[in-house]
Amino acid sequence: MKPIRNLDNSALWALKTALDGLQRFHSDEQTSAYFKRIVDALVGPIDSLNVWAIRDQINEEDQRRSRRIAVKVADLNAYHGVERLGEQELRVLKLIGEGHHTKDIANLLSINVRTVANHKNHITAKLGLSTAKDLVKFAVNHLHFL
């Protein structure tokens, strides 16, 4: 039997569904065979006794995956970078954190769209961030700080 740990979330969901179908339609040979082929493709050949063992493994894997959390340690240099931002850059950063797009920010601050783009580039550099996506994440995650 193939390890359940190697299945991605979609395949794990398909396995659960196939096991349900296999047990629910055990009296209908054609439907049962369909679900058995799915299970066999995902974890290898099984017999009826292995179904509960597989369900136990699925439950253990679900618990293991639910315990995983993504933790990103805050970069203290980014906080120090905020101190170096100008007044207009802070306004732009705050508006980014509130979910405004470049055009909206330009209209709200009565500046050119290109100026907003320049501010975003300067902010990204001063905070030591890599991409515009990182800038948005930082702004959203630290809106209370701004």
N, C-alpha and C positions, 0 to 999 in steps of 0.2 A: 504494500500500500504506500502511495506517495504521501509525504508529510503535508499536513494541512497548513502548516506554517508558511509554506511556499506559495500558497494561493493568495491572490490579491482580493480585495474586498468584494469585487463583482463575482469572481469565481466562488468565493465562500458563500455568497448569497445564492448563487445558482446551485451549489451543492446542497444547501439547506432546503431549497425548493424541490430539488430532485428527490431528496430523502423523504420529504413530506409526500410527494406524489407517489413514490415507490411504496410507502406504507399505506397510503390512502387507497390506491388502486391495485392492491396486491391480488385481488380476485380477477381483475381484467388483465389477461396476459399481454395483450398488445400494448396497452397503455403502460403497464408495469415494465415491460421490456424497454420502452422508450426512456423512462426515467432511469432504469438500470444502466443503459448505454451512457447517459449523461454522467452518472456517478462513476462508472468505470473510466470514463475519459478524464475525469478530474482527479480521482484518487486511486484508480486501478481497480481490478476485479475484487468484488466483495461477495459475501454470502449473507443470508438474512440475519445471522448472528452478529455480524460486524456492524450493522446499522446503529445499534445503540452505542457501541464503542466509538464509532465515528461521531455520533452526536455528542458524546462526552468530550472528544477531542475538539470539536467545533466550539463547545461552550468554554473550554479552557482557552482556546485561541481568542475567542471574543473577549474574555476577561483580560487576557494579556494585552490585546490591542487597546482596550479601553483604559488601561493603566498608563499607556504611553501618553505623554504630554510633551508638547513642544515648548521649550523654555528658551527664550532668547535673552541673554544677559545684556543689560543696558550698557551701552558704550559711554563711559564717562566723558570721553573726548567730545561726543556729540553735545552733551549738556554745556560743556565749556565753549563749544562752537556757537551755541545760541547767544552767548554773551557778545560775540563778535558780530552778530547780525545788526544791520541798520534798522531804523524805525520802519521804513517801507518794506524791507525784507521780512520783518516780523509780521507785518500786516498780511503780506502775501502768504507766509507760512500758516498763519492762523486761518485764513480763508481756504487754503488747501485742506487743512484739517477739518474744516466745516463741510467739505465736500464740493466746493466750487471749482469749476473748470477754468482754464486760462482765459477764455473770452469773458466769462462772468467776472473774474477778478479784475480784468482790464476795465470793464464797465463800472464796477463798484468803486475802483480807485481812480477812475478817469485818467488812465494811462494807456499807452499803446500795448497791443498784444505781445509785440516783440520785447518790450520792456519787461513784461511779466515773465517771459521766457528767460530773459537775462537774469532777472532776480532769482528765478528757480535754479538756474545754473550756479549762481553765486552761493545761494543757500546750500545747495548740494555739496559744493566744494568746501564751504566753511564748516559744515557739519561732518565732513568726511564720509559722506554717503556715496554709494556707487551709481545708483540709477534713479530715474524719476519715480519708479515704483517704491524704492526705499524711502524717498522723500515723502511720498504720500503716506506710507506706513508710519513713518516717524511723526508726521504732522497729526495723523489721526490718533495715534497711541499717546501722544504727549500734548493733546489739545488743552487739557486742564493746566498744564505747565506754562503754556504760552500766554 
